Amino acid sequence: MLPLTLDIKDLNSNEKYFHFSQNLPTNPSSPKTIQSGNLMIWNSNSLVLFYKTFSTIYSYTKLGYIKDTNGLDKAVGFNNINITFTLGE
């Protein structure tokens, strides 16, 4: 599916999400703590990028993460944004 550009929405002032019309392959687990920069799938069809660290009771499938999250919250802001995902090296 990559590269992929999505219009992602803000939720709870700590994450950005996009709902796909189809389910994605998942292997959910409960991380207990979400780390800023985590890229995960929730509920088999929602891509979520977290930009703050917090505790959670929900289960997610981890896809990847942003290595340097310094300033991530300011970069993504609290509004909806377009973001492009590509494969890294």
N, CA, C and O atoms as a MOPAC input file, in Angstrom:
PM7 MOZYME 1SCF
protein

 N      0.81200 1    -1.20000 1     0.00000 1
 C      0.00000 1     0.00000 1     0.00000 1
 C      0.85900 1     1.26900 1     0.00000 1
 O      0.33000 1     2.37300 1    -0.13400 1
 N      2.16700 1     1.11900 1     0.14900 1
 C      3.02900 1     2.30200 1     0.26000 1
 C      3.66800 1     2.64900 1    -1.07200 1
 O      3.92600 1     1.73800 1    -1.85700 1
 N      3.93200 1     3.88000 1    -1.36600 1
 C      3.66300 1     5.05500 1    -0.52800 1
 C      2.16300 1     5.34300 1    -0.46700 1
 O      1.40800 1     4.99200 1    -1.37300 1
 N      1.75400 1     5.99100 1     0.62600 1
 C      0.34500 1     6.22100 1     0.89600 1
 C      0.18000 1     7.58900 1     1.53900 1
 O      0.81100 1     7.87500 1     2.55600 1
 N     -0.66400 1     8.43900 1     0.95600 1
 C     -0.95700 1     9.74100 1     1.54500 1
 C     -2.38300 1     9.71900 1     2.07000 1
 O     -3.31700 1     9.37000 1     1.34800 1
 N     -2.54300 1    10.09700 1     3.34100 1
 C     -3.84200 1    10.04900 1     4.00200 1
 C     -4.17400 1    11.38500 1     4.64700 1
 O     -3.28500 1    12.12000 1     5.07800 1
 N     -5.45700 1    11.68900 1     4.70700 1
 C     -5.94600 1    12.82100 1     5.47700 1
 C     -6.30600 1    12.26500 1     6.85400 1
 O     -7.35000 1    11.63300 1     7.01900 1
 N     -5.44400 1    12.50000 1     7.83500 1
 C     -5.67400 1    11.90800 1     9.14900 1
 C     -6.23600 1    12.94600 1    10.10700 1
 O     -5.89800 1    14.12800 1    10.05500 1
 N     -7.10200 1    12.46200 1    10.97600 1
 C     -7.82100 1    13.32800 1    11.90500 1
 C     -7.21200 1    13.23500 1    13.30500 1
 O     -6.60000 1    12.23100 1    13.67000 1
 N     -7.39600 1    14.31000 1    14.07600 1
 C     -6.90500 1    14.33000 1    15.44900 1
 C     -7.95400 1    13.72800 1    16.38000 1
 O     -9.15500 1    13.87500 1    16.15600 1
 N     -7.48500 1    13.04800 1    17.42800 1
 C     -8.36700 1    12.48300 1    18.43400 1
 C     -7.71100 1    12.61700 1    19.79600 1
 O     -6.55300 1    12.24100 1    19.97400 1
 N     -8.43800 1    13.14500 1    20.74100 1
 C     -7.99700 1    13.24800 1    22.14300 1
 C     -6.73500 1    14.07400 1    22.35100 1
 O     -6.12200 1    13.98600 1    23.41500 1
 N     -6.34100 1    14.85000 1    21.39800 1
 C     -5.13000 1    15.67800 1    21.49000 1
 C     -3.88600 1    14.85900 1    21.83300 1
 O     -2.97300 1    15.35100 1    22.49700 1
 N     -3.85900 1    13.58600 1    21.36600 1
 C     -2.67300 1    12.75300 1    21.56900 1
 C     -2.41700 1    11.78300 1    20.41300 1
 O     -1.41000 1    11.07500 1    20.40700 1
 N     -3.31900 1    11.75100 1    19.44500 1
 C     -3.15700 1    10.80600 1    18.33900 1
 C     -3.80600 1    11.33300 1    17.06600 1
 O     -4.69700 1    12.18100 1    17.09700 1
 N     -3.32700 1    10.80300 1    15.95000 1
 C     -3.91000 1    11.03200 1    14.63100 1
 C     -4.38000 1     9.67400 1    14.12700 1
 O     -3.69800 1     8.66900 1    14.32600 1
 N     -5.55000 1     9.63400 1    13.47100 1
 C     -6.07000 1     8.34500 1    13.00500 1
 C     -6.68300 1     8.45400 1    11.61700 1
 O     -7.07500 1     9.52700 1    11.15900 1
 N     -6.74800 1     7.29200 1    10.96600 1
 C     -7.41800 1     7.16100 1     9.67900 1
 C     -8.12900 1     5.82100 1     9.66100 1
 O     -7.52300 1     4.79600 1     9.97000 1
 N     -9.41600 1     5.81400 1     9.30300 1
 C    -10.19100 1     4.57900 1     9.19700 1
 C    -10.18600 1     4.09100 1     7.75100 1
 O    -10.65700 1     4.79200 1     6.85600 1
 N     -9.65600 1     2.89400 1     7.52200 1
 C     -9.69300 1     2.26300 1     6.20600 1
 C    -11.05600 1     1.60600 1     5.99400 1
 O    -11.72000 1     1.23500 1     6.96100 1
 N    -11.47000 1     1.46200 1     4.75700 1
 C    -12.75100 1     0.81900 1     4.45400 1
 C    -12.65400 1    -0.70600 1     4.52900 1
 O    -13.67000 1    -1.40000 1     4.54400 1
 N    -11.43700 1    -1.21200 1     4.57400 1
 C    -11.23000 1    -2.66400 1     4.66700 1
 C    -10.38700 1    -2.97400 1     5.90400 1
 O     -9.65900 1    -2.11900 1     6.41000 1
 N    -10.50100 1    -4.20700 1     6.37500 1
 C     -9.70200 1    -4.62900 1     7.52200 1
 C     -8.26800 1    -4.90600 1     7.10000 1
 O     -8.00300 1    -5.32300 1     5.97200 1
 N     -7.36100 1    -4.66800 1     8.01600 1
 C     -5.94000 1    -4.93000 1     7.79900 1
 C     -5.52500 1    -6.14400 1     8.62700 1
 O     -6.19100 1    -6.46000 1     9.61300 1
 N     -4.44400 1    -6.83300 1     8.25600 1
 C     -3.97100 1    -7.95100 1     9.07100 1
 C     -3.50700 1    -7.42500 1    10.43600 1
 O     -2.81900 1    -6.40700 1    10.51400 1
 N     -3.88400 1    -8.11300 1    11.48700 1
 C     -3.53600 1    -7.64700 1    12.83000 1
 C     -2.97800 1    -8.76600 1    13.69400 1
 O     -3.17400 1    -9.94900 1    13.41900 1
 N     -2.28800 1    -8.36500 1    14.73300 1
 C     -1.78700 1    -9.24000 1    15.78600 1
 C     -1.78000 1    -8.40300 1    17.06600 1
 O     -0.71500 1    -8.03600 1    17.56300 1
 N     -2.97700 1    -8.09700 1    17.60300 1
 C     -3.07000 1    -7.13900 1    18.69800 1
 C     -2.49600 1    -7.63300 1    20.01600 1
 O     -2.52500 1    -8.82100 1    20.33600 1
 N     -1.97100 1    -6.66800 1    20.76800 1
 C     -1.51500 1    -6.90700 1    22.13400 1
 C     -1.71700 1    -5.61000 1    22.91000 1
 O     -1.89100 1    -4.54300 1    22.32100 1
 N     -1.69100 1    -5.71200 1    24.21100 1
 C     -1.89700 1    -4.53800 1    25.05600 1
 C     -0.54900 1    -3.98500 1    25.50400 1
 O      0.13300 1    -4.60500 1    26.31900 1
 N     -0.15400 1    -2.81300 1    24.97300 1
 C      1.15100 1    -2.26500 1    25.32900 1
 C      1.17400 1    -1.62500 1    26.71900 1
 O      2.25400 1    -1.35500 1    27.24400 1
 N      0.02200 1    -1.37700 1    27.32200 1
 C     -0.12800 1    -0.70600 1    28.61100 1
 C      0.30200 1     0.75500 1    28.57900 1
 O     -0.35300 1     1.60000 1    29.18900 1
 N      1.38600 1     1.06500 1    27.88300 1
 C      1.81800 1     2.45400 1    27.70500 1
 C      2.07000 1     2.71000 1    26.22900 1
 O      2.83200 1     1.99600 1    25.57700 1
 N      1.41900 1     3.73700 1    25.72000 1
 C      1.64400 1     4.19300 1    24.34600 1
 C      2.80600 1     5.16400 1    24.37800 1
 O      2.85000 1     6.06200 1    25.21900 1
 N      3.74200 1     4.98700 1    23.47000 1
 C      4.88200 1     5.89500 1    23.36200 1
 C      4.66100 1     6.86500 1    22.20600 1
 O      4.15500 1     6.47900 1    21.15100 1
 N      5.03400 1     8.09900 1    22.40500 1
 C      4.99100 1     9.07200 1    21.32200 1
 C      5.79100 1     8.52700 1    20.15000 1
 O      6.91500 1     8.05600 1    20.32400 1
 N      5.21400 1     8.59100 1    18.95700 1
 C      5.88200 1     8.09100 1    17.76200 1
 C      5.43400 1     6.70300 1    17.34200 1
 O      5.77800 1     6.25500 1    16.24800 1
 N      4.65700 1     5.99400 1    18.20200 1
 C      4.15500 1     4.67300 1    17.82300 1
 C      3.17600 1     4.78700 1    16.65900 1
 O      2.31500 1     5.66700 1    16.64500 1
 N      3.31200 1     3.89600 1    15.69000 1
 C      2.38700 1     3.76500 1    14.57200 1
 C      1.73900 1     2.40000 1    14.71700 1
 O      2.42700 1     1.38000 1    14.66500 1
 N      0.40100 1     2.36400 1    14.90100 1
 C     -0.28300 1     1.12000 1    15.22900 1
 C     -1.60700 1     0.99300 1    14.49800 1
 O     -2.12800 1     1.96100 1    13.94400 1
 N     -2.14100 1    -0.22300 1    14.50800 1
 C     -3.49200 1    -0.49200 1    14.01000 1
 C     -4.37000 1    -0.74900 1    15.22400 1
 O     -4.00300 1    -1.50700 1    16.12300 1
 N     -5.53000 1    -0.11100 1    15.23800 1
 C     -6.52100 1    -0.36000 1    16.26900 1
 C     -7.79400 1    -0.87200 1    15.62000 1
 O     -8.22400 1    -0.35400 1    14.59000 1
 N     -8.39000 1    -1.87900 1    16.21500 1
 C     -9.69200 1    -2.39200 1    15.77600 1
 C     -9.68600 1    -2.86000 1    14.32200 1
 O    -10.71200 1    -2.77400 1    13.64700 1
 N     -8.58300 1    -3.34000 1    13.84500 1
 C     -8.36600 1    -3.95900 1    12.53300 1
 C     -8.52500 1    -3.04800 1    11.30500 1
 O     -8.21500 1    -3.47400 1    10.19300 1
 N     -9.00000 1    -1.81100 1    11.48000 1
 C     -9.12000 1    -0.95400 1    10.30300 1
 C     -8.71900 1     0.50500 1    10.54600 1
 O     -8.93400 1     1.35400 1     9.68100 1
 N     -8.14800 1     0.80000 1    11.69700 1
 C     -7.76300 1     2.18600 1    12.00100 1
 C     -6.25600 1     2.29700 1    12.17800 1
 O     -5.67000 1     1.64600 1    13.04300 1
 N     -5.63900 1     3.12500 1    11.35000 1
 C     -4.22100 1     3.43300 1    11.47300 1
 C     -4.09600 1     4.59100 1    12.45600 1
 O     -4.77900 1     5.60500 1    12.31400 1
 N     -3.23000 1     4.44400 1    13.44700 1
 C     -3.09700 1     5.46100 1    14.48700 1
 C     -1.63000 1     5.83800 1    14.65300 1
 O     -0.76800 1     4.97100 1    14.80400 1
 N     -1.35500 1     7.13800 1    14.62300 1
 C     -0.03000 1     7.67700 1    14.92300 1
 C     -0.15400 1     8.46800 1    16.21900 1
 O     -0.88200 1     9.45800 1    16.28400 1
 N      0.55700 1     8.02800 1    17.24100 1
 C      0.50400 1     8.68900 1    18.54100 1
 C      1.60000 1     9.73800 1    18.63700 1
 O      2.74600 1     9.48900 1    18.26100 1
 N      1.23800 1    10.91900 1    19.14600 1
 C      2.23900 1    11.97000 1    19.30000 1
 C      2.42100 1    12.40800 1    20.74900 1
 O      3.06400 1    13.42000 1    21.02500 1
 N      1.84800 1    11.63500 1    21.67200 1
 C      2.07600 1    11.83900 1    23.10300 1
 C      2.15700 1    10.46900 1    23.76700 1
 O      1.60300 1     9.49600 1    23.25500 1
 N      2.84000 1    10.39100 1    24.89300 1
 C      2.96500 1     9.15500 1    25.66400 1
 C      1.88700 1     9.14700 1    26.74200 1
 O      1.66600 1    10.15500 1    27.41300 1
 N      1.20800 1     7.99000 1    26.90700 1
 C      0.16200 1     7.87400 1    27.93000 1
 C     -0.15200 1     6.40100 1    28.17600 1
 O      0.24000 1     5.53700 1    27.39200 1
 N     -0.86000 1     6.12200 1    29.26500 1
 C     -1.28800 1     4.75500 1    29.60100 1
 C     -2.54900 1     4.40600 1    28.82900 1
 O     -3.35600 1     5.27700 1    28.50400 1
 N     -2.70800 1     3.10500 1    28.53600 1
 C     -3.89900 1     2.65500 1    27.80400 1
 C     -4.33400 1     1.26900 1    28.26300 1
 O     -3.52900 1     0.48200 1    28.76200 1
 N     -5.61700 1     0.98800 1    28.08600 1
 C     -6.14500 1    -0.35900 1    28.34800 1
 C     -6.47000 1    -1.07200 1    27.03900 1
 O     -6.85400 1    -2.24200 1    27.04900 1
 N     -6.31700 1    -0.37200 1    25.90900 1
 C     -6.67900 1    -0.91800 1    24.60400 1
 C     -5.56000 1    -1.77500 1    24.01300 1
 O     -4.40200 1    -1.68300 1    24.42000 1
 N     -5.93500 1    -2.60300 1    23.05000 1
 C     -4.97800 1    -3.44600 1    22.33500 1
 C     -4.75300 1    -2.89700 1    20.93200 1
 O     -5.67600 1    -2.39600 1    20.29000 1
 N     -3.51400 1    -2.99900 1    20.46800 1
 C     -3.11000 1    -2.48000 1    19.16400 1
 C     -2.16300 1    -3.46600 1    18.49100 1
 O     -1.56400 1    -4.31700 1    19.14800 1
 N     -2.03800 1    -3.34000 1    17.18100 1
 C     -1.02400 1    -4.05500 1    16.42100 1
 C      0.05600 1    -3.04300 1    16.06800 1
 O     -0.20900 1    -2.05800 1    15.37900 1
 N      1.26400 1    -3.28600 1    16.53700 1
 C      2.35200 1    -2.33900 1    16.28700 1
 C      2.87400 1    -2.50900 1    14.86600 1
 O      3.16800 1    -3.61900 1    14.42300 1
 N      2.98500 1    -1.37400 1    14.15600 1
 C      3.51200 1    -1.37100 1    12.79500 1
 C      4.93100 1    -0.82800 1    12.73800 1
 O      5.76500 1    -1.31700 1    11.97500 1
 N      5.19500 1     0.17900 1    13.54400 1
 C      6.49800 1     0.83200 1    13.52400 1
 C      6.50000 1     2.02100 1    14.45600 1
 O      5.61000 1     2.17600 1    15.29200 1
 N      7.51600 1     2.86500 1    14.30300 1
 C      7.62700 1     4.02700 1    15.17700 1
 C      8.50600 1     5.08700 1    14.52800 1
 O      9.28400 1     4.80700 1    13.61600 1
 N      8.36200 1     6.28700 1    15.01500 1
 C      9.22000 1     7.38700 1    14.60600 1
 C     10.37600 1     7.44500 1    15.59000 1
 O     10.16000 1     7.55800 1    16.79600 1
 N     11.59700 1     7.36700 1    15.08800 1
 C     12.77200 1     7.32200 1    15.96100 1
 C     12.95000 1     8.59600 1    16.76700 1
 O     13.10900 1     8.54200 1    17.98600 1
 N     12.92400 1     9.73000 1    16.10500 1
 C     13.15700 1    11.00100 1    16.78900 1
 C     11.82600 1    11.73000 1    16.92000 1
 O     11.34100 1    12.31400 1    15.95100 1
 N     11.23100 1    11.69900 1    18.11000 1
 C      9.92600 1    12.32300 1    18.33100 1
 C     10.04900 1    13.73700 1    18.89400 1
 O      9.04900 1    14.34300 1    19.28000 1
 N     11.25000 1    14.25200 1    18.94100 1
 C     11.46300 1    15.61600 1    19.41600 1
 C     10.66800 1    16.59100 1    18.53900 1
 O     10.95800 1    16.72900 1    17.35000 1
 N      9.68400 1    17.25600 1    19.10700 1
 C      8.87400 1    18.21200 1    18.36000 1
 C      7.75600 1    17.60400 1    17.54000 1
 O      7.10500 1    18.31100 1    16.77200 1
 N      7.51500 1    16.29400 1    17.68600 1
 C      6.46400 1    15.63600 1    16.90600 1
 C      5.10000 1    16.26600 1    17.17500 1
 O      4.34500 1    16.52500 1    16.23800 1
 N      4.77700 1    16.51500 1    18.44200 1
 C      3.47400 1    17.09500 1    18.76200 1
 C      3.27400 1    18.45600 1    18.10200 1
 O      2.16700 1    18.77400 1    17.66900 1
 N      4.31700 1    19.25200 1    18.02200 1
 C      4.21100 1    20.55200 1    17.35400 1
 C      4.12300 1    20.38200 1    15.83900 1
 O      3.43200 1    21.15000 1    15.16900 1
 N      4.81500 1    19.38800 1    15.30000 1
 C      4.81300 1    19.15900 1    13.85500 1
 C      3.43300 1    18.71900 1    13.35400 1
 O      3.00300 1    19.15200 1    12.28500 1
 N      2.74400 1    17.87500 1    14.10200 1
 C      1.44200 1    17.38600 1    13.66100 1
 C      0.29500 1    18.26300 1    14.15000 1
 O     -0.78500 1    18.24300 1    13.56000 1
 N      0.50900 1    19.03300 1    15.21500 1
 C     -0.51700 1    19.94400 1    15.72000 1
 C     -1.76800 1    19.22900 1    16.17000 1
 O     -1.78500 1    18.00500 1    16.30500 1
 N     -2.82300 1    20.00300 1    16.40400 1
 C     -4.07900 1    19.43500 1    16.89500 1
 C     -5.16000 1    19.41400 1    15.82400 1
 O     -6.30600 1    19.06700 1    16.11300 1
 N     -4.81600 1    19.77700 1    14.59900 1
 C     -5.77900 1    19.78500 1    13.50300 1
 C     -5.60000 1    18.54700 1    12.63100 1
 O     -4.64600 1    17.78900 1    12.80600 1
 N     -6.51400 1    18.35000 1    11.70100 1
 C     -6.37200 1    17.27900 1    10.71900 1
 C     -5.23300 1    17.64800 1     9.77900 1
 O     -5.03600 1    18.82100 1     9.46100 1
 N     -4.47800 1    16.63600 1     9.33200 1
 C     -3.33700 1    16.88800 1     8.44400 1
 C     -3.26700 1    15.81900 1     7.36200 1
 O     -3.83800 1    14.73900 1     7.50800 1
 N     -2.56900 1    16.12400 1     6.28300 1
 C     -2.21500 1    15.11900 1     5.27600 1
 C     -0.82900 1    14.60600 1     5.62900 1
 O      0.08000 1    15.38100 1     5.92700 1
 N     -0.68500 1    13.30900 1     5.59100 1
 C      0.61500 1    12.69500 1     5.90500 1
 C      0.89300 1    11.59900 1     4.89800 1
 O     -0.00600 1    10.85500 1     4.50600 1
 N      2.14900 1    11.50600 1     4.48100 1
 C      2.55400 1    10.47700 1     3.52900 1
 C      3.45300 1     9.46100 1     4.22200 1
 O      4.41500 1     9.82700 1     4.89800 1
 N      3.13400 1     8.20100 1     4.04900 1
 C      3.92300 1     7.10800 1     4.59900 1
 C      4.67800 1     6.44000 1     3.45400 1
 O      4.10600 1     6.16500 1     2.39800 1
 N      5.96500 1     6.18000 1     3.67200 1
 C      6.79400 1     5.47700 1     2.69600 1
 C      7.59600 1     4.41400 1     3.42900 1
 O      7.70300 1     4.44700 1     4.65500 1
 N      8.15200 1     3.47900 1     2.68900 1
 C      9.02300 1     2.47300 1     3.28400 1
 C     10.36800 1     3.09700 1     3.59400 1
 O     10.91900 1     3.83600 1     2.77900 1
 N     10.90100 1     2.79700 1     4.78200 1
 C     12.22900 1     3.29000 1     5.15500 1
 C     13.30100 1     2.39300 1     4.59300 1
 O     13.02300 1     1.36200 1     3.98100 1
 N     14.51200 1     2.79800 1     4.80800 1
 C     15.66200 1     2.01700 1     4.31500 1
 C     16.02400 1     0.94500 1     5.28900 1
 O     16.96400 1     0.18700 1     5.05100 1

